[in-house]
C-alpha cells in the first residue's frame, strides 16, 4: 500500500514536461505544429521576406534619386514641398510602396512566428508588437501619399493659405511621422525582434547564431527611436541605415535557413568562400544604402 501511494504521488515524465513548458511560456497543445503547416509557414515567410525587402529597396532608391531622401526630411517645409512636387508622381508612388511595406512587415513576423517548432508567450508578444510596428510605419509613410500632395497643391494654387497649409504639414509630420512612424514604430520593432530572438534561443529551430546576432541588431533599431528627441541623440541618425541593412541581411538569412528545413547552408557554415560572399554582400548593401 505504501509503495502504491508513493508511485501515485511521484511526478510522471508528462508532469515534468508540462511544468517546464509552463515555466518557459510554451503553449500547451501547440508545441509541435504539423509538418505540412510548418513547411507552408516557412515558405510564405521566405516569400513575404523577399517581397518586403523588394518594396523597401525599390521605394528607397526611387526617393534617393528623385527626392534626395532622407536628407530632404531635415530641410524647411517649403523647400521639401517644392522638391516633392518636382517629381510628384514618382515620389507619391515610392511612398505608397513604403506604406505597403508596413503590411508586408506584419505578414513577415506573423509567418516567422508560425515557422517555429514551438510557440511561446514570448514569441506571441513579439508578434503583437510587430503588428503594432507595421501599422505605425504605414501611418507614418501614408501621409506622403495623400496629405502632402494636397498641401503642396494648396500652397501653389492658394498662396494666401500657404502658411496654414505648412502649419498643418508640420503638425502631421511631428505626430504621424516623428512620433508614430519613427519613434514608436522603431521602438516596437526593436522590442519585437528581441523577443523573437529570446524565443529562438529556446526553440532550437535555427542555430543559436541567429538569436545571438539578432539581439544587438534589434537593440540598435530600438535605440534609434531615441534620435527623434534630438540633442545628443541626434548622433544616432546616420546609424539608422546601418541598422536596417544588418536587419534585412539577418531577416533574409533566417528565412532561407528555415525554408531549407534547417539543413546546414554555406551561408551559415560558410568556410572561406562563404565568409567572402557574406562580406561582399554586406559591403554592397551598405554602400548602396549610404551612397
N, C-alpha and C positions, 0 to 999 in steps of 0.2 A: 504493500500500500504506500509506504513512504517513497519507494522508487517511482511509483506511478505519479505521485504528486510532484516530485522533482522533475520528472520528464515532462509533465504538462506545463509546469511553470517556467521551464527553461526556454529562452528565446530561440525561435527557428531561424533558418537562413533567410526566409522571406521577411521575418520581422526585422532582422538586422538590415536587410537591403532597403526596406521601407523607411526605417528610421534614418538611414544615410541619405536617401533621396529627399526626405523632408528637411533634413539639416541643410542640404545644399540647394534647396529650392527646385528640385527636379519634379516635374508634374507627373502624377500617377496616371497610368493609362496612356501616356503619350511618350514614353521613354524610348520606344523603338518604332519609328514610323515604318510603314511597309516599304519594301524596296522600290516598288514601282512609283509610289508617290515621292520618294526621296530622289529618284532619278529625274522625275519631271520637275521637281522644285529646283534642283541644281541646274538643269538645262535652261529653265526660264530665268534663273538667277544670272547665269552667264549671258544670256540673250539681253536681258534688261541692263546688265552692266555695260555691254557693248553699245547699246542704244544710248545710255546715259552719257558715257564718255564721248560718243559722237556728237550728241546735242551740245554738250559743254564746249567741246573744241570748235565746232562749227560756229556757234554763237560768239565765242571769244575772239577767234581770228577775224571774223567779219567786222566786229566792233573795233578791233585794234586798227584795221585798215581804214574804216570809214568814220570812226568817232573818236579816235585817239584814246580808246579805253585802256586802262582805267583812270589815267591821269586827268581826263576831262571832268571827272566827278568832283574834282577839287577846285575847279575854276568858278568864277561868279556865274549866277544863274543865267544872266543874259547871254554870256558867251557860250554856255553849254547849250542853250536853246538854239542859238544860231548854228552851232556845229551839228546838232541833231537834225535840223531842217535841211542842211546841205545834202544829206543822203537819207532823207526821212524814211523812205520805203525799206531800204536795206537795214537801217538801224531798227526800225519797228519790227521787221521780220526776225532779226537776230535776237532782240529782246523777247520775242514770243517763243523762240527756241529755248532761251534761258528759263522762261516761265514754265514751259513744258518739262524742263529738266527737273523741276521740283516734284512733279508727279512720277517721273522715272526714278528719282531718288527714293521716293516712298516705296515703289514696287521693288527696287533693288533690295531694300532692307527687309521687306516682308518675305521675299523669297530666300534671302540669306537666313532668316530665322527658320524657315521650313527646310533648309538644306542641312541642318544639324542632325546628328544621330539622336540627340536628346534635346528636350526642351526644358527651360527653366524659367523661374520668375525673373531672374536677372536678364535673360535674353528677351523676355516679354517686355520688360521695362525699356530696354534698348529699342525694341521695335516701336513702342509707343512714342518715345522721344524722336525717333527717326521720322515718323509720320508728321509730328508737330514741326520738325525742322523743314521738311519738304513743303508743307503748307505755308510756312513763314517765308521761305525762299520764293515761292510762286507769288505771294502777296507783294514782296519787295520788287521783284522784276516786272510784275504785271502793270505797275504804274507807267512804265515806259511804253507800253503797247497802246493804251487808250488815253490816259490823263496827260502825259507830256505832249503828244501831238496836238491835243485840243488846246492846251495852254500856249504852245508855240503858234498855233493859228490865231488865237486871240491877240497875242502880242503884235502880230503882223497886220491883222485886219482892223484892230481897235487899239491903236497906240495909247489912247487915253485910259485904257483899262489895264495896261501892261503892268503897272505897279501892283495892282490887286492880283493879277494872274501869277506874277512871280512870287508874291507872298503865299498864295495857295500852293504853288510848286514847292517852295521851301518847307512849308508845313508838312506836306506829304512826304517830301524827301527825308525829313527828320523822323517822322513816325513810321511810315511804311518801309522806307529804305534803311535808315540807320538803326532804328530800334528793332523792327521786325525782321527785315531781310538780312541784316548783318549781325547785330549784337545777339539777339535771341536765337536766330537760326543757327549761327555758328556755335553758340554755347550748347544748344540742344544736339547738334550734330556731333560735337566733340564728346559729350557725355554718353550719347547713344553708342558711339563707336567703342568707347572704353568698356561699357557694359557688355557689348558683344565680345570683345577680346577677353574679358574676365570669364565669360561663359565658355569661350573656346579653350581656355586653359583646362577646363574640367571635362569638356565634351570629347576631346580627342578625335574629332572628325578631321582635323587638319593638324599638321605638326605644330609644336609649341612655338616655332619660329614666327608663325603668322600672328599669334596673340602677342608675343613679346615685342615684335616690331610694330604692331598696330597701336599699342597703347601710347607710345610717345608721339606717333603721327596724329592720333585723335586728340591727344592732350594739346598739341600745338594748334590744332584747329580751334579748340575751345578757348585757348589762351588768346588767339587773335581777336575774339569778341571784345576784348578789353580795349582794342585800338580805337573804338568809337568814342571812348571817354576823352581822347586827346591827351595833351600834356606829354608826360614821359611815355605813355602807352602808344603814342603816335609812331614810335620807332618800330612797332610791330607791323606797320602797314606793308612794307616790301616783302615780309615773310609769308604773306598770305598765299602768293603764287607758289612758293616753295612747298608749303604745307599741302596745298591742293594737288600738286604734281606727285608728291610722295603718296598721298592718299589714293589717287587714281591708280598708281602703279600697284599699291597694296591691294586695292579692290580687284583689279584685273587678275593679279596673281592668285588671290583667294578663289575667285570664280573659276579660273581654269583648273586649279587643283581639285576643287570639289567636283567639277564636271567630269574630270578624268577618274573619278571614283577613288581619289586618294592615292593613286599609284605614284611612285616617285618620278618626278619630272626633271628634265635637265635644268629647268629654271629654279627648282627648289633644291636639288642636289647637283649643283652646277658643274663642278670641275673647272678646268682652266678656261675652256671656251664659253662655258655657261656664265662664269663671272664676267668675262669680257663683254658678252651680249647684254648682261644686266647693266653694266656701267655705260655702254654705248646708248642703250635705250633711255636710261635716266638722264644722261647728259643731253640727249636730243630733246627730250620733253622739257627739261629745264631751259635749254637755250631757246626753244620755240616760245615758251611762255614768257620768258624775260626779254625777248627781242623787242 
